[in-house]
Amino acid sequence: MKQTLILLLFLSVFLTGCNEPTIDTTTEDSMNSSIQDVRNSLEPKNQDEFDNAMKIIMFSNINMSGIFVAAFSGDVPNKEDMINALKKSLNGKTALEIISEAQRIKEELKK
């Protein structure tokens, strides 16, 4: 079912052309507004899937083992590194690419 939804989303994006919005992580403002633009470009029924995909990608960029070790060693986790990793994983991506990346992460976690 999910594969069919992704295929339909891909086809709809393909048929509308190459002017689909992408996420720009240059600044915090541009990142927030471009995420909203990408989300708004989707049909309402696909926005929840995009939101869930964003959550999966955001959580996948948190190094839990690093946080765990830091908590016991007294070091503060490097928030800047986590933010930069998130920006790198989102920058330039379309809604379909975000959803596909989240699907890949979920499949990887099943292994």
Protein Blocks (a to p, Z undefined) as FASTA:
>chain_A
ZZmmmmmmmmmmmmnojkbccddfkbmmlmmmmmmmmmmmpcfklmmmmmmmmmmmmmmm
pcfklmmmmmmnopacdfklmmmmmmmmmgopafklmmmmmmmmmmmmmZZ
